């Protein structure tokens, strides 16, 4: 199992992304901001796991 799959930030990013996807039609602006947050958290999780792509 990869380090990233055990990373709490990556898990949180996945939960936020799923929530954003479910809100996309009802609240598109809020969903967009959630999507950005998830992307940033996932980027940080990759960096923390040492798997950031250069």
PDB file of N, CA, C and O in Angstrom, chain B, residues numbered from 101:
ATOM      1  N   UNK B 101       0.854  -1.184   0.000  1.00  0.00           N
ATOM      2  CA  UNK B 101       0.000   0.000   0.000  1.00  0.00           C
ATOM      3  C   UNK B 101       0.892   1.236   0.000  1.00  0.00           C
ATOM      4  O   UNK B 101       1.893   1.287   0.715  1.00  0.00           O
ATOM      5  N   UNK B 102       0.534   2.207  -0.784  1.00  0.00           N
ATOM      6  CA  UNK B 102       1.367   3.405  -0.888  1.00  0.00           C
ATOM      7  C   UNK B 102       1.227   4.290   0.343  1.00  0.00           C
ATOM      8  O   UNK B 102       0.239   4.223   1.075  1.00  0.00           O
ATOM      9  N   UNK B 103       2.230   5.109   0.547  1.00  0.00           N
ATOM     10  CA  UNK B 103       2.218   6.057   1.666  1.00  0.00           C
ATOM     11  C   UNK B 103       1.072   7.045   1.508  1.00  0.00           C
ATOM     12  O   UNK B 103       0.447   7.440   2.493  1.00  0.00           O
ATOM     13  N   UNK B 104       0.793   7.446   0.264  1.00  0.00           N
ATOM     14  CA  UNK B 104      -0.246   8.434   0.019  1.00  0.00           C
ATOM     15  C   UNK B 104      -1.625   7.908   0.415  1.00  0.00           C
ATOM     16  O   UNK B 104      -2.467   8.677   0.878  1.00  0.00           O
ATOM     17  N   UNK B 105      -1.863   6.620   0.239  1.00  0.00           N
ATOM     18  CA  UNK B 105      -3.178   6.076   0.584  1.00  0.00           C
ATOM     19  C   UNK B 105      -3.415   6.096   2.091  1.00  0.00           C
ATOM     20  O   UNK B 105      -4.562   6.051   2.536  1.00  0.00           O
ATOM     21  N   UNK B 106      -2.338   6.163   2.884  1.00  0.00           N
ATOM     22  CA  UNK B 106      -2.465   6.234   4.345  1.00  0.00           C
ATOM     23  C   UNK B 106      -2.451   7.669   4.854  1.00  0.00           C
ATOM     24  O   UNK B 106      -2.632   7.908   6.048  1.00  0.00           O
ATOM     25  N   UNK B 107      -2.238   8.621   3.960  1.00  0.00           N
ATOM     26  CA  UNK B 107      -2.085  10.022   4.341  1.00  0.00           C
ATOM     27  C   UNK B 107      -3.446  10.634   4.685  1.00  0.00           C
ATOM     28  O   UNK B 107      -4.354  10.608   3.854  1.00  0.00           O
ATOM     29  N   UNK B 108      -3.604  11.184   5.893  1.00  0.00           N
ATOM     30  CA  UNK B 108      -4.884  11.778   6.286  1.00  0.00           C
ATOM     31  C   UNK B 108      -5.297  12.954   5.395  1.00  0.00           C
ATOM     32  O   UNK B 108      -6.486  13.147   5.143  1.00  0.00           O
ATOM     33  N   UNK B 109      -4.331  13.735   4.919  1.00  0.00           N
ATOM     34  CA  UNK B 109      -4.663  14.864   4.045  1.00  0.00           C
ATOM     35  C   UNK B 109      -5.229  14.365   2.723  1.00  0.00           C
ATOM     36  O   UNK B 109      -6.160  14.963   2.183  1.00  0.00           O
ATOM     37  N   UNK B 110      -4.682  13.286   2.201  1.00  0.00           N
ATOM     38  CA  UNK B 110      -5.195  12.709   0.956  1.00  0.00           C
ATOM     39  C   UNK B 110      -6.603  12.158   1.155  1.00  0.00           C
ATOM     40  O   UNK B 110      -7.462  12.306   0.286  1.00  0.00           O
ATOM     41  N   UNK B 111      -6.833  11.528   2.291  1.00  0.00           N
ATOM     42  CA  UNK B 111      -8.179  11.007   2.587  1.00  0.00           C
ATOM     43  C   UNK B 111      -9.190  12.144   2.690  1.00  0.00           C
ATOM     44  O   UNK B 111     -10.305  12.046   2.177  1.00  0.00           O
ATOM     45  N   UNK B 112      -8.792  13.216   3.355  1.00  0.00           N
ATOM     46  CA  UNK B 112      -9.674  14.378   3.486  1.00  0.00           C
ATOM     47  C   UNK B 112      -9.933  15.007   2.121  1.00  0.00           C
ATOM     48  O   UNK B 112     -11.056  15.417   1.825  1.00  0.00           O
ATOM     49  N   UNK B 113      -8.899  15.083   1.295  1.00  0.00           N
ATOM     50  CA  UNK B 113      -9.054  15.646  -0.052  1.00  0.00           C
ATOM     51  C   UNK B 113     -10.055  14.832  -0.863  1.00  0.00           C
ATOM     52  O   UNK B 113     -10.876  15.396  -1.587  1.00  0.00           O
ATOM     53  N   UNK B 114      -9.991  13.519  -0.744  1.00  0.00           N
ATOM     54  CA  UNK B 114     -10.948  12.667  -1.459  1.00  0.00           C
ATOM     55  C   UNK B 114     -12.377  12.914  -0.979  1.00  0.00           C
ATOM     56  O   UNK B 114     -13.299  13.000  -1.790  1.00  0.00           O
ATOM     57  N   UNK B 115     -12.561  13.027   0.332  1.00  0.00           N
ATOM     58  CA  UNK B 115     -13.908  13.294   0.872  1.00  0.00           C
ATOM     59  C   UNK B 115     -14.437  14.641   0.383  1.00  0.00           C
ATOM     60  O   UNK B 115     -15.605  14.753   0.010  1.00  0.00           O
ATOM     61  N   UNK B 116     -13.581  15.658   0.385  1.00  0.00           N
ATOM     62  CA  UNK B 116     -13.991  16.987  -0.080  1.00  0.00           C
ATOM     63  C   UNK B 116     -14.347  16.951  -1.565  1.00  0.00           C
ATOM     64  O   UNK B 116     -15.328  17.560  -1.992  1.00  0.00           O
ATOM     65  N   UNK B 117     -13.545  16.234  -2.342  1.00  0.00           N
ATOM     66  CA  UNK B 117     -13.810  16.143  -3.782  1.00  0.00           C
ATOM     67  C   UNK B 117     -15.143  15.448  -4.058  1.00  0.00           C
ATOM     68  O   UNK B 117     -15.889  15.876  -4.938  1.00  0.00           O
ATOM     69  N   UNK B 118     -15.448  14.398  -3.329  1.00  0.00           N
ATOM     70  CA  UNK B 118     -16.721  13.698  -3.499  1.00  0.00           C
ATOM     71  C   UNK B 118     -17.877  14.617  -3.131  1.00  0.00           C
ATOM     72  O   UNK B 118     -18.901  14.641  -3.814  1.00  0.00           O
ATOM     73  N   UNK B 119     -17.712  15.372  -2.052  1.00  0.00           N
ATOM     74  CA  UNK B 119     -18.754  16.313  -1.643  1.00  0.00           C
ATOM     75  C   UNK B 119     -18.944  17.401  -2.695  1.00  0.00           C
ATOM     76  O   UNK B 119     -20.073  17.773  -3.011  1.00  0.00           O
ATOM     77  N   UNK B 120     -17.847  17.905  -3.232  1.00  0.00           N
ATOM     78  CA  UNK B 120     -17.926  18.942  -4.271  1.00  0.00           C
ATOM     79  C   UNK B 120     -18.632  18.416  -5.504  1.00  0.00           C
ATOM     80  O   UNK B 120     -19.428  19.125  -6.120  1.00  0.00           O
ATOM     81  N   UNK B 121     -18.343  17.177  -5.863  1.00  0.00           N
ATOM     82  CA  UNK B 121     -18.983  16.587  -7.043  1.00  0.00           C
ATOM     83  C   UNK B 121     -20.495  16.494  -6.849  1.00  0.00           C
ATOM     84  O   UNK B 121     -21.264  16.735  -7.780  1.00  0.00           O
ATOM     85  N   UNK B 122     -20.912  16.145  -5.640  1.00  0.00           N
ATOM     86  CA  UNK B 122     -22.356  16.012  -5.382  1.00  0.00           C
ATOM     87  C   UNK B 122     -23.056  17.373  -5.325  1.00  0.00           C
ATOM     88  O   UNK B 122     -24.271  17.443  -5.508  1.00  0.00           O
ATOM     89  N   UNK B 123     -22.309  18.459  -5.074  1.00  0.00           N
ATOM     90  CA  UNK B 123     -22.890  19.803  -4.983  1.00  0.00           C
ATOM     91  C   UNK B 123     -22.833  20.571  -6.296  1.00  0.00           C
ATOM     92  O   UNK B 123     -23.370  21.675  -6.380  1.00  0.00           O
ATOM     93  N   UNK B 124     -22.198  20.018  -7.317  1.00  0.00           N
ATOM     94  CA  UNK B 124     -21.854  20.770  -8.529  1.00  0.00           C
ATOM     95  C   UNK B 124     -23.042  21.411  -9.221  1.00  0.00           C
ATOM     96  O   UNK B 124     -22.891  22.492  -9.790  1.00  0.00           O
ATOM     97  N   UNK B 125     -24.220  20.793  -9.198  1.00  0.00           N
ATOM     98  CA  UNK B 125     -25.379  21.384  -9.885  1.00  0.00           C
ATOM     99  C   UNK B 125     -26.172  22.316  -8.971  1.00  0.00           C
ATOM    100  O   UNK B 125     -26.685  23.340  -9.423  1.00  0.00           O
ATOM    101  N   UNK B 126     -26.274  21.968  -7.700  1.00  0.00           N
ATOM    102  CA  UNK B 126     -27.036  22.804  -6.760  1.00  0.00           C
ATOM    103  C   UNK B 126     -26.302  24.084  -6.409  1.00  0.00           C
ATOM    104  O   UNK B 126     -26.896  25.162  -6.382  1.00  0.00           O
ATOM    105  N   UNK B 127     -25.017  23.964  -6.141  1.00  0.00           N
ATOM    106  CA  UNK B 127     -24.209  25.102  -5.690  1.00  0.00           C
ATOM    107  C   UNK B 127     -22.876  25.110  -6.445  1.00  0.00           C
ATOM    108  O   UNK B 127     -21.849  24.726  -5.886  1.00  0.00           O
ATOM    109  N   UNK B 128     -22.886  25.543  -7.701  1.00  0.00           N
ATOM    110  CA  UNK B 128     -21.662  25.437  -8.509  1.00  0.00           C
ATOM    111  C   UNK B 128     -20.475  26.236  -7.973  1.00  0.00           C
ATOM    112  O   UNK B 128     -19.336  25.781  -8.078  1.00  0.00           O
ATOM    113  N   UNK B 129     -20.713  27.400  -7.409  1.00  0.00           N
ATOM    114  CA  UNK B 129     -19.598  28.214  -6.909  1.00  0.00           C
ATOM    115  C   UNK B 129     -18.977  27.554  -5.675  1.00  0.00           C
ATOM    116  O   UNK B 129     -17.755  27.447  -5.572  1.00  0.00           O
ATOM    117  N   UNK B 130     -19.811  27.119  -4.754  1.00  0.00           N
ATOM    118  CA  UNK B 130     -19.302  26.438  -3.560  1.00  0.00           C
ATOM    119  C   UNK B 130     -18.584  25.151  -3.944  1.00  0.00           C
ATOM    120  O   UNK B 130     -17.543  24.825  -3.373  1.00  0.00           O
ATOM    121  N   UNK B 131     -19.127  24.426  -4.899  1.00  0.00           N
ATOM    122  CA  UNK B 131     -18.497  23.188  -5.352  1.00  0.00           C
ATOM    123  C   UNK B 131     -17.131  23.474  -5.972  1.00  0.00           C
ATOM    124  O   UNK B 131     -16.177  22.728  -5.751  1.00  0.00           O
ATOM    125  N   UNK B 132     -17.038  24.547  -6.744  1.00  0.00           N
ATOM    126  CA  UNK B 132     -15.760  24.917  -7.350  1.00  0.00           C
ATOM    127  C   UNK B 132     -14.717  25.201  -6.271  1.00  0.00           C
ATOM    128  O   UNK B 132     -13.577  24.749  -6.376  1.00  0.00           O
ATOM    129  N   UNK B 133     -15.101  25.944  -5.240  1.00  0.00           N
ATOM    130  CA  UNK B 133     -14.154  26.262  -4.168  1.00  0.00           C
ATOM    131  C   UNK B 133     -13.761  25.003  -3.400  1.00  0.00           C
ATOM    132  O   UNK B 133     -12.611  24.858  -2.987  1.00  0.00           O
ATOM    133  N   UNK B 134     -14.706  24.102  -3.211  1.00  0.00           N
ATOM    134  CA  UNK B 134     -14.376  22.834  -2.551  1.00  0.00           C
ATOM    135  C   UNK B 134     -13.408  22.030  -3.413  1.00  0.00           C
ATOM    136  O   UNK B 134     -12.477  21.406  -2.902  1.00  0.00           O
ATOM    137  N   UNK B 135     -13.636  22.052  -4.717  1.00  0.00           N
ATOM    138  CA  UNK B 135     -12.769  21.316  -5.638  1.00  0.00           C
ATOM    139  C   UNK B 135     -11.339  21.868  -5.573  1.00  0.00           C
ATOM    140  O   UNK B 135     -10.372  21.107  -5.566  1.00  0.00           O
ATOM    141  N   UNK B 136     -11.217  23.203  -5.525  1.00  0.00           N
ATOM    142  CA  UNK B 136      -9.895  23.822  -5.388  1.00  0.00           C
ATOM    143  C   UNK B 136      -9.232  23.418  -4.082  1.00  0.00           C
ATOM    144  O   UNK B 136      -8.040  23.115  -4.054  1.00  0.00           O
ATOM    145  N   UNK B 137      -9.998  23.413  -3.006  1.00  0.00           N
ATOM    146  CA  UNK B 137      -9.470  23.010  -1.706  1.00  0.00           C
ATOM    147  C   UNK B 137      -8.976  21.569  -1.757  1.00  0.00           C
ATOM    148  O   UNK B 137      -7.891  21.264  -1.262  1.00  0.00           O
ATOM    149  N   UNK B 138      -9.766  20.689  -2.352  1.00  0.00           N
ATOM    150  CA  UNK B 138      -9.363  19.284  -2.460  1.00  0.00           C
ATOM    151  C   UNK B 138      -8.077  19.149  -3.269  1.00  0.00           C
ATOM    152  O   UNK B 138      -7.187  18.381  -2.903  1.00  0.00           O
ATOM    153  N   UNK B 139      -7.980  19.889  -4.359  1.00  0.00           N
ATOM    154  CA  UNK B 139      -6.778  19.828  -5.198  1.00  0.00           C
ATOM    155  C   UNK B 139      -5.548  20.299  -4.417  1.00  0.00           C
ATOM    156  O   UNK B 139      -4.481  19.692  -4.507  1.00  0.00           O
ATOM    157  N   UNK B 140      -5.701  21.367  -3.660  1.00  0.00           N
ATOM    158  CA  UNK B 140      -4.576  21.875  -2.870  1.00  0.00           C
ATOM    159  C   UNK B 140      -4.181  20.899  -1.766  1.00  0.00           C
ATOM    160  O   UNK B 140      -2.992  20.701  -1.513  1.00  0.00           O
ATOM    161  N   UNK B 141      -5.163  20.291  -1.108  1.00  0.00           N
ATOM    162  CA  UNK B 141      -4.858  19.304  -0.071  1.00  0.00           C
ATOM    163  C   UNK B 141      -4.152  18.093  -0.664  1.00  0.00           C
ATOM    164  O   UNK B 141      -3.208  17.565  -0.076  1.00  0.00           O
ATOM    165  N   UNK B 142      -4.610  17.658  -1.825  1.00  0.00           N
ATOM    166  CA  UNK B 142      -3.975  16.511  -2.463  1.00  0.00           C
ATOM    167  C   UNK B 142      -2.539  16.847  -2.877  1.00  0.00           C
ATOM    168  O   UNK B 142      -1.640  16.014  -2.756  1.00  0.00           O
ATOM    169  N   UNK B 143      -2.335  18.055  -3.359  1.00  0.00           N
ATOM    170  CA  UNK B 143      -0.981  18.499  -3.716  1.00  0.00           C
ATOM    171  C   UNK B 143      -0.077  18.471  -2.479  1.00  0.00           C
ATOM    172  O   UNK B 143       1.063  18.012  -2.549  1.00  0.00           O
ATOM    173  N   UNK B 144      -0.589  18.963  -1.356  1.00  0.00           N
ATOM    174  CA  UNK B 144       0.196  18.935  -0.116  1.00  0.00           C
ATOM    175  C   UNK B 144       0.463  17.506   0.347  1.00  0.00           C
ATOM    176  O   UNK B 144       1.548  17.197   0.839  1.00  0.00           O
ATOM    177  N   UNK B 145      -0.528  16.642   0.188  1.00  0.00           N
ATOM    178  CA  UNK B 145      -0.348  15.242   0.580  1.00  0.00           C
ATOM    179  C   UNK B 145       0.738  14.589  -0.267  1.00  0.00           C
ATOM    180  O   UNK B 145       1.550  13.820   0.247  1.00  0.00           O
ATOM    181  N   UNK B 146       0.757  14.892  -1.567  1.00  0.00           N
ATOM    182  CA  UNK B 146       1.800  14.359  -2.437  1.00  0.00           C
ATOM    183  C   UNK B 146       3.168  14.861  -2.000  1.00  0.00           C
ATOM    184  O   UNK B 146       4.139  14.104  -1.965  1.00  0.00           O
ATOM    185  N   UNK B 147       3.232  16.139  -1.670  1.00  0.00           N
ATOM    186  CA  UNK B 147       4.507  16.704  -1.238  1.00  0.00           C
ATOM    187  C   UNK B 147       4.960  16.051   0.064  1.00  0.00           C
ATOM    188  O   UNK B 147       6.138  15.730   0.227  1.00  0.00           O
ATOM    189  N   UNK B 148       4.026  15.855   0.988  1.00  0.00           N
ATOM    190  CA  UNK B 148       4.361  15.237   2.263  1.00  0.00           C
ATOM    191  C   UNK B 148       4.817  13.788   2.079  1.00  0.00           C
ATOM    192  O   UNK B 148       5.661  13.293   2.826  1.00  0.00           O
ATOM    193  N   UNK B 149       4.252  13.120   1.083  1.00  0.00           N
ATOM    194  CA  UNK B 149       4.620  11.734   0.826  1.00  0.00           C
ATOM    195  C   UNK B 149       5.881  11.625  -0.018  1.00  0.00           C
ATOM    196  O   UNK B 149       6.387  10.527  -0.251  1.00  0.00           O
ATOM    197  N   UNK B 150       6.384  12.764  -0.475  1.00  0.00           N
ATOM    198  CA  UNK B 150       7.592  12.743  -1.283  1.00  0.00           C
ATOM    199  C   UNK B 150       7.353  12.288  -2.708  1.00  0.00           C
ATOM    200  O   UNK B 150       8.272  11.813  -3.375  1.00  0.00           O
ATOM    201  N   UNK B 151       6.104  12.434  -3.186  1.00  0.00           N
ATOM    202  CA  UNK B 151       5.788  11.977  -4.540  1.00  0.00           C
ATOM    203  C   UNK B 151       5.367  13.127  -5.443  1.00  0.00           C
ATOM    204  O   UNK B 151       4.732  12.908  -6.474  1.00  0.00           O
ATOM    205  N   UNK B 152       5.716  14.351  -5.061  1.00  0.00           N
ATOM    206  CA  UNK B 152       5.337  15.508  -5.886  1.00  0.00           C
ATOM    207  C   UNK B 152       6.055  15.424  -7.226  1.00  0.00           C
ATOM    208  O   UNK B 152       7.263  15.191  -7.285  1.00  0.00           O
ATOM    209  N   UNK B 153       5.304  15.617  -8.286  1.00  0.00           N
ATOM    210  CA  UNK B 153       5.923  15.576  -9.612  1.00  0.00           C
ATOM    211  C   UNK B 153       6.529  16.935  -9.932  1.00  0.00           C
ATOM    212  O   UNK B 153       5.951  17.976  -9.622  1.00  0.00           O
ATOM    213  N   UNK B 154       7.658  16.909 -10.532  1.00  0.00           N
ATOM    214  CA  UNK B 154       8.365  18.149 -10.881  1.00  0.00           C
ATOM    215  C   UNK B 154       8.229  18.434 -12.343  1.00  0.00           C
ATOM    216  O   UNK B 154       8.756  19.436 -12.828  1.00  0.00           O
TER     217      UNK B 154
END
